Amino acid sequence: MSSLAKKLKNLTDYRSIKDKATKDKIIVEYAPLIKYIAQKIASRLPANIELDDLISCGVIGLMDAIDKFDPTRDNKFKTYAEFRIRGAILDELRAQDWVPRSIREKAKVIDRAYSKLESELRRPATDEEMCKELELSKEEFHDMLNKARSVSVLNIDDSATFNRNDKRAMAGANEDSKLSNPFAAVSNKNFREKIKEGISQLPEKQRLVLSLYYY
């Protein structure tokens, strides 16, 4: 661990940092985290989206985290930084409205078909039933579903879907650092297993969206 990393580990109030040089060092220290989050989001986006642009947005998110992190709350800085970095990237993607109109239409078609079948059948629709409803082969349906994922990436953090408490809980659940409290570590593992089990029982549409967030 570098000397800066040790210093940051013991630092509780990042807002106390005033000089630009130290903030720049923090950004360099957290650069791998920014790149990781940007790559994770980019892997679900069309090839024309530049990774460097996402990383730049992530840097802005980290700077925002440094200025706004509240040490009196339970979340660790790394957890909060992850949340702000991801949020800054998604906000910029929404602002650009880069998703092609055709893909948005595909997402709407899938959503309407799922809603219609689930209402009629009173249970989640299977892939076969979706293919029949949309008059598509299984291969065509999966291709359509994959293209619609890009819309799901932007919607996953929408305030209309999750309130602040939900987002804080998700951010905490996504913390991958080692927990010093054995009981907390077991509880965290059990929580993740419950999430995974719950997601596996959802219809394909909801399963896709939640899997994009947690995994």
N, C-alpha and C positions, 0 to 999 in steps of 0.2 A: 504494500500500500504506500503510495507516495505521501510526502510530508503534507501536501495540500489536502489530499484525501483524508488524512488523519485530522487535520485542522477542521475540515468541513464536517467530519463525523461528530466532533465535539461542539460544533456550532449549533446553537438552538434557534437563534433569531437571525435569519438571513437578511431581514429587512434592515439590520444594523450596518450592513455593508454599504458604504457610501462611494468609495473610490472605484472608478471605471476599470482600473487594472485588475483588481481583485475579482470583480464581476466577470471580466474576460477570462480569467483563470478558471473560474467556476464553469463557465460555458465550455471551455476546452476539456475540463475534467468530466463533464457530463455529455460530451460529444458522442461517445459510443451509444448512450441511451437514446439520444435524439435520432441517430442514424438507424438504430434498431426499430424504433417506433415508426419512423418514416418508411423504412423498407417493408415493415409488416402491412402498413396501409397501402403502399404502392403495389404490393403483390396482388392486390384485389382490384386494381385500377387498370384502365387501358394503357398500352405501351407509350402513347403520346404524352402521358403525364411525366414531367421531369422530376426525378428523385431529388435533385439539388433544390428545386423549388419547395418541395415538401420539407426538406431539412432546414431551409431558411425560415420557413414558418415555425418549425419546431424550436429554433433558436429564440424567436420572438416569444414563444410560449414559455420557454425556460426563464427568460428575462422577466416575464410577467410573474412567474412563480417566485422568483427571488424577491421581487418587490412586494408581493402580497401574502407570502406564506406566514401563517399565524402559528407560532410554536405552542400556544396554549391549547390547541386542538390535539386530538389523539393521533392524527395521521403523521407519518414521518415525512421529511422533506422529499425524499425520493418518490414516495407515493403521490404526493401532491404535484411534483414536477411532471411525472408521467401523465397525470390527468390534464395538466395545463398544456403540455406539449401536444398531446393527442387532440385536445380541443382546438388549439390554434391551427393545426393542420386541417382539421375537418371544417372549421369556420371558413378558412380561405378557399377550400374546394367548393363549399356551398356558394360563397360570394362570386366565384368564377362561373358557377353554373355550367361546368364543363361536360356534364352528362348529356350525350346526344339525345335529341328528342325521341328518336326511334327506340332507344333503350328505356327511356321513361315510360313510353307507351307499352312496351313489353312488360315492364314491372306492373303497370296498372292492369293489363290484361290478366296476368297471373293472379294478382290480388283479387280481382273480380271473380275469376273462376274458382279460386279457393273458397271465397266467401259464399258463392252460390251453392257449390257442392256441399260444403259443411252445413249450410242452412237446410238443404234438402235431405241430406243423409243423417244429420244430427250426430256427426262424428267427423274426425279428420279425414280428408280425401287422400286416397292412395295415388301413387304416380300413374298407375294404369288408368284410374278414373280421370285424372287430370289430362292425360294424353287423349282420352276419348272425348272429353269436353272441349278441348282445344283443337281436336282433329290433327294431332301431331304424332309423329313417331316418338318412341322413348328418347332416342338420340336427339331429335329436334327439341323436345321439351327440356332436356337437361342443358342443351346449348342455350336455350332461351333463359333458363333459370340462372345459369352462370353469368350471362350478360346483365341480368337484372341485379346481380350482387352489388354492382357499383352504386346503385341507388340505395341499397340497404346500408352500405358503408356510411353514407352521408346521413341517413335517418337514425342510426343507432344512438346518437348522442343528442337527438332532438329534444328540446325542453318540453315539447308537447307529449313526448313518450315517457320521459323520466323527470321527476322533480329533483330538487337539490339533495334531499336525503337519499333518494335512490342512487344518485350519481356518487355520493360520498361512500355509500355502502359498496358500490361496484369498484370504486377506486381502492377501497380497503381490501376487497376480496382479490384484487389483481396484484397486490403487493407480493413480490416474489423473494424478498429478502428473508434470511433466517430469523425465526422468532426465538428470543431468549427464553421465553416461558414455555416449558414442555406442554402444559395443558393447552395453552393458546395455539401451539403448533398442531396438536391433535385436532382441536376444534376447527382450525383453518382447513386442515386436510379433509375432515368430515364435511365441512361446508362446501368445499370444492366437489366432493363426491356427490353430494346432494344436488348441486347445480348440474353436474354432468348427467346424473340419473334423470333429473327433471327435464333437461333439454332433449334427451333421447326419446322421451315420450310425447314430445310436441309434434304438431304437424310440420311438414317439410319447410313451409314458409317461415314460421316462427323459429324453428330449429336452426335454419340458415342464419337468420339475423342475430340470434343470441350467440351462436358459435363464432360468428365473426368478431364479437366483442370479447368473449372470454378466452378464445383459443386462436 
